[in-house]
């Protein structure tokens, strides 16, 4: 259910339209105490196949301990390292998506 909602938002936010198809959405359903990681095919194909499951398990372990901020910081940093390795910065800012957190129901 949460992954389906994450996919809907991913498309609604046009995250599937980046040139390199490397967008990543960390979806958090606070009321249900659940989350989903949703990534586009460009980064999914380049990342280690075990990466996303490992990140989900790691984030879950932080959430169980109610260390939400630390868990999100680590997850974002880890995803950033994978993006950096496979989509290195090439001297120009080509940020295709806004950096703001999106809140909604």
N, C-alpha and C positions, 0 to 999 in steps of 0.2 A: 504494500500500500504506500509506504513512504518513498520507496524508490520510484514508483509510478508518478507520484506527485513531484518528486525531484526532476524526473524527465520532462514533465509538463512545464515546469518553471524554466528548465534549461532551454527549452524551445521558445517559450514566451519571452525570455530575456535575450533571445537570439544568440545564445552562447554556442550554438551549433553552426554559426556563420563566420567564425574566425577563419582567416586564411590558412593557418596551419592546423586547424581542427584540434586545438590543444587546450580548450577551456576546461575548467574543473569547477564544479559546484559542490560545496559542502552544505547540505540541507539539514537543518535542525528543527525538529518538531518538539518544541518545548513542553507543550501540554501533554503529549504522548510519551515524552522522554525517549525519543527515538531520533535517529539520524540516517542519512544516506549520502554516499559519495557518488557523484555522477560526473563522468569525464567523457570528453569527446574522443572519437576514434583515433585521431592523430597521436594523442598522448597514451591512450590505452595500448595501441600497437607498439609503441616504443618502450614503455615501462615494462619491467619484469612482470610476468604474469601473476606472480604471487604478491606483488606490491600492494594492490588495492585491498585484498583481503587482510594483509598484515596491518595496513593503516586502519582499517575498520576495527580490527581487534584491539589495536593500540588505543584508538580513540574511545572505544567502548570501555576499556579498562580504566581510563582516566575518568570517564563519566560515572562509572560505578562508584568510584572513590570521591565523587562530587568535585573533581578537579577540572572543571569545565574549561577555564581559561588556559591552563597549562596544556590540557589535551588538545585544544584547538591550535594553540601556538605550535606545538610539536607537529601536529598533522599538517598545518600550513607550511611549516619549514620543510618538512619531508617532501611534500608535493612540490614545493619550490625548487628543491635540489634536483628532483627528477626533471622538472621543466628546464632548469638551467643546463642540465647535462645533455638534453636532447634538442632543446630549442634555445641555444645560447644567444645572448644579447649581441646584436650586430652593429652597435654604434648609433642607433636611432631609436627613439621612443615610438614604438608602433602599438601602443596599448589600444586594442580594439574594443575593449569593454570597460565600463565604469568600475571603479574600485570600491564603491559604496556597498555597505551591507543592505540587503533588501529585506524588509520586514513585511509580513503579510499574513493573511489567514487563508 
